[in-house]
Amino acid sequence: MKNEEILELYSFANQENVRFILACNGTRYVNRIKYNDSSETLFDLPLEKFLQNNKVIAVTIASSDFDIIKQMNSKINNIESLKLINQHKSLIDSNFPKVGTIYYNIVDTNSSKGNAVKYLCDMFNISKENRIAISDGYNDIFMFNECGTKVAN
């Protein structure tokens, strides 16, 4: 994800006082701690400075307030290079209860399992013929394209 896009999302989140969660370096960095179980790390630097030293792969915005999160959908969709990959079911099904943490998970439009496999295998010099992909759904097609051996359920 580009830093400018993350800063724009953060600006939306701060206006609405929602949780802003960054996935990077195998850690969940947050603007507000919710769980006291070491699953989250507070980013206590200004976000601009944090982004200089960290590669963010996904952002989650979350709140218990359904209406606030729902309003953010159009703002997120106006950033062309981002896509929603997951969301609380109540945001797409009006019959689903609007309880608990309502959220959107957001990534760069170029994010895919295939790109992740290629990146990691290139980093470790693993040829396509020596890669194995195991799939259980449509979202794995790009990953299949990056692997020599494919197993589908």
Buried (B, 14 or more C-beta within 10 A) or exposed (E): BEBEBBEBBBEBBEEBEBBBBBBBEEEBBBBEEEEEEEEBEEBEEEBEEBBEEBEBBBBBBBBEBBEBBBEBEEBBEEBEEBBBEEBBEBBEEEEEEBEEEBBBBBBBEEBBBBBBBBEEBEEEEBEEEEBEBEBEEEEBBBBBBBBEEBEEE
